[in-house]
Amino acid sequence: MSKQVMPSDEVPQGATSQDARPQLRLTPTRRGKAPIHWADLDAQGRKEAMVGLGLPEFRAAQLSAHYFGHGLVDTHKMTDLPAGVRADLAQFFSALDQ
């Protein structure tokens, strides 16, 4: 979220003269793509994501059961998943899910 800027009589930061005016930037800043969320993937995409992490396809069904069935997003509480991969699986859940 951007900070609201209120008009003022102060000289703009970095100005070289007293009568300088602020430079407006009318083009939006470019941001990268949003991270892929588990809910954005279809069933085949979830399986491919697991294979991409070096896990068997059936892990997709386990992760989906936790997320869609129980509303669980904390991968460390998903005890039927190997402890060594739980942190890697957290990438599919946003901080907003917490």
N, C-alpha and C positions, 0 to 999 in steps of 0.2 A: 504494500500500500504506500502511495506517495505522500510526502509531507505537504500540507497546505502552506502556501506562501502568501503572506499578507503584504500589501503595498507599504512602502516606507520611504522616508526622505533620505535614508542613508545611501551612500554611494555603493554601487554593487561591488561585491567581492572581486578583486582582481582588476578593477577599473583603473585606467591610467589618467583620467581627468575627472573633475567634479561634475561635469554635465553628461557623463556617460550614462547610457541606458542599459538595462539588463538585456542580455541576448536570450530570446525565447527559442526553445527547441520544440518544433512542431512535429517532428518525426518521433514515433515511439521508440524506446530503447528495445533492442532485440534481446530476447531471452531464449534459452535453450528449450528443447522439448520437455514436456512434463514427464516424470517417470511413469513407467507402466504400472498400473494398479491391477491387482488380481481380478477385480470385478470387471475390468475392461477387456479381459481375455475371454475367448470362447473356450469350449471344452478342449478342442484340438490345440489351441494356443497355450492353454495351461499345461498340457502334456509336453508340448515343445519346449516350454520354459523349463520344465523339470529336466528334460533331456539335455538342454543347454547348460544346466548346472551340474551335469554328470550324475543325475539321479534317475531312478526308474520311473516310468510313466505313472505307475500307480500312486506315487506320492502326490500327484495332482489331485486325485480323488480325496486323499486324506486331508490335504490342505483346504480343499473346497468344503469338506464336511465341517471343518473347524470354523471357517469364515462364514459360509452361507447358512450352515445348520445351527451353529452355536454363537455366532457373532464374535468369535474370538479372534483377536488380531495380534496378541502377544505370542510370538512364536516360541518363546521360552516355556510357555505353559502347555505347548502341544507335545505331550510326553510320548506319543506314539511315533514321533519323528525323531530321527537320530540327532543327538545333542550337538554333534559336530556341524550340522548343516542348518540348524535353526536360525542362527544369525544371518546366514546367507538368504534365507527365505523371507526375512523381514523387509527386504528391498521391495517386495510386492505390496506392502501396506504403507499408506501415508501416515505422517505424524498426525494428521487430522482425524484418523481413525481412533486414535488413543482416547 
